[in-house]
Amino acid sequence: MPTSREAERLLDRLEQRYPDAKCALVHDSAWQLLIATILSAQCTDKRVNQVTVTLFRELPTAVEMATACQAVVENLIHSTGFYRNKAKHLIGCAQAVLYQHAGEVPASLKELIALPGVGRKTANVVLGNVFDIPGMVVDTHVKRLSRRFGWTKKSDPVQIEKELSLLLPPQRWTQCGHTLIEHGRACCKAPTPNCSQCPVVEFCPRIGVDKSR
């Protein structure tokens, strides 16, 4: 395992390469980001952004979503995949936000993960990008890259989140997620990384070998 200093050096280099890395989900509020992140499960951010344009026009707030017919929601989000479960979660989440939190998205991990359809990844996305509360997001890219970098040997996202949170200081957690996701999409891809173009190849413990397995 690398030291915190070594991990931060690698992260520094990546942040220099991707200075504009940020949340790719288009949103204007905590509510919109919460809904968009739930929809992003097993779906690309590009597709979610296309879907939410219409979704937020038709059902702009928790009030409209909480009282919507599931069939209507399913139709609006159909192209994001798993639309039946997602529609059920969106309506249940809206009802919980409306009736348990007076219509306001809660700003704590404990309260967020108690909402239907919200796991730790979604909660950390909202905390870090809306409330400026450090959250270590572990999606498929972060999981893959952190294992390739030797930052963790775990496979479970919750365990990876814990190890990365110990490795890096809290003030870097949110931006770390954005940066690793950007690098994962641009260079350190699955199943084969583009090592010849990698800005941190000298820090990689096993150059050119897929460590995501």
Sequence and secondary structure as in RCSB ss.txt:
>XXXX:A:sequence
MPTSREAERLLDRLEQRYPDAKCALVHDSAWQLLIATILSAQCTDKRVNQVTVTLFRELPTAVEMATACQAVVEN
LIHSTGFYRNKAKHLIGCAQAVLYQHAGEVPASLKELIALPGVGRKTANVVLGNVFDIPGMVVDTHVKRLSRRFG
WTKKSDPVQIEKELSLLLPPQRWTQCGHTLIEHGRACCKAPTPNCSQCPVVEFCPRIGVDKSR
>XXXX:A:secstr
   HHHHHHHHHHHHHH TT    S  SSHHHHHHHHHHTTTS HHHHHHHHHHHHHHS SHHHHHTS HHHHHH
HHGGGS HHHHHHHHHHHHHHHHHHSTTS   SHHHHHTSTT  HHHHHHHHHHHS        HHHHHHHHHTT
S    SHHHHHHHHHHHS GGGHHHHHHHHHHHHHHTS SSS  GGG TTGGG SSTT     
